[in-house]
Each structure stands twice: as C-alpha cells, then as structure tokens.
Amino acid sequence: MKTVLLIGLGRFGKHAAVKLNELDHQIMAVDRDERRVDGALPFVTNALIGDSTDEDFITSLGVEDYDLCLVAVGNDFESSLITTSHLKNHGAKLVVSRAATDVQASLLLKIGADEIIYPEKQLATWAAVRYTADNVFDYIDLAGDYAIFEVLIPDSWVGKTIVMLDVRKKYGINVLAVKKNGRLNLTITPDTVFERKDRILVLGTTAEVRKCFKLD
C-alpha cells in the first residue's frame, strides 16, 4: 500500500482515484471544485478543496510524506506547471504529471516532474492499433518498438503446440499467456496445445507481430 496525493479530480483524476482505491492505496485528493471533491469522497481516504498553485496550500499538505504525487490537472496547463514546481520544491519524492503535448511534457520535465503521462495520446495509439487490425483485442506499447498484443489464434495454429509452431525462431515473438473463456493462463509450456477461439498474449516488435498474425 502506498500513499498518494492526487491533484485534480476531472474525468481522468476521478478514474485514477477509483483505480487507486481498488488497489487499496491511501489517497489524499485535492481539487478547487467542491462538487468534484464531493464526487470523489467514496473512493479516497481524505479530500480537500484547495488551490494547488498556492504555495502555502501545498506546504500545508506535507507533500514530502507521500510516495506518489499525481498531478492530474487537465485543461489548465499553467496550473499544472506551477503545481508540479511547488511539489518538487517542497520535497515530493515522485511527481507524475499529466501532459497533452510533447511541448507540455518537455516543460513539465524541466520544471521538475519525474515522469509524464499522456492519457489522450496513449488512448489514441491504443484505439488506432485495436480497431484497424483484425483479431486484435488489446495492445500495450513498450519501449523500443516492442509491444504486447492480445490476438485470436489463427486457424492454422489449432491443435498444435508452441514447439510445433516454433514462432520464436520464425518470427522472434514470445507467447506469454493463453486466454480461454476470459480466463488467463500464464503457465505456458512447450507442450501447450492451442484450441479454436483461444486468445493469446504475445510479445515482440510491432512489425514481427503484425507479420506473424497477418494484421495488415
């Protein structure tokens, strides 16, 4: 369990609060809008109405005591920038700030953010891959052009094992798990037999995965 200071309770911030609560973290939520604070109360440990650009307010939060400070301010980039700066100046251990563009990300990093998240950009990338390739059900982008894809078993794989298919040697991809009827099986052996309608999680470069499963 970690302690999280969540600043900004718009759509993204509230979704973050819900998930952090599911993961049993302790959350202090902050927003200027009383209605947003009230709406987040069922999902957070504590909540305050306040202006995160006010340095005295930031000081009062004891930001150095939190494991993570998540700046989820959406439409007011100036507020996000000032908030990020205040957090780092007052000893925050880890500041993750939301950005909408590369320019915003660059400025946030210069001002002290430890990491940047791009909710819109990341979702747009996922949607572009997910809905333009047949039989792709999920997608996680990784560094260096690598990605994890959830794909449907090709007809030619039915009844065959990983050893028989030898996809690692042929395509340079690794089968991480098999999904049957919505349940994920991570115990993959060379003798695992694929069945019709199985979905698998595979890791490889985007190019190799697309080539292997004819996703173009």
ABEGO torsion letter per residue (X at the ends): XBBBBBBEABAAAAAAAAAAAAAGBBBBBBBABAAAAAAAAAABABBBBBBAABAAAAAAAGAAABABBBBABAABAAAAAAAAAAAAAAGBABBBBBBABAAAAAAAAAAGBABBBBAAAAAAAAAAAAAABBGBABBBBBBGGBBBBBBBBBAAABGBBAAAAGAAAAAGBBBABBBBGGBBBABBBAABBBBBGBBBBBBEBAAAAAAAAGAX
